[in-house]
């Protein structure tokens, strides 16, 4: 999916756009649980999770991970016209291997 493919928000609804890493990405993860809890036809949950994404620029030298701002999901989020934004990033940054790299 590309930015041009992001569906237009319904004029009668509130869109909650969620950004994050693999904890956010996909069916059965917290955005889906949030939608199930809200259970309203007037609330849209738009999931822009990107598995393996980080907040920081650097990552494993032998196993590169992409900062969220360089993902297709970020580009789609930017055109999603959200009313509310929720995010869950930092899980991949918290790995011990990233600490040494990011402390330079």
Secondary structure, 3 states (H helix, E strand, C coil): CCHHHCCCCCCCCEEEEEEECCCCCCCCCHHHHHHHHHCCCCEEEEEEECCCCECCCCCCCCCCCCEHHHCHHHHHHHCCCCCEEEEECCCCCCCHHHHHHHCC
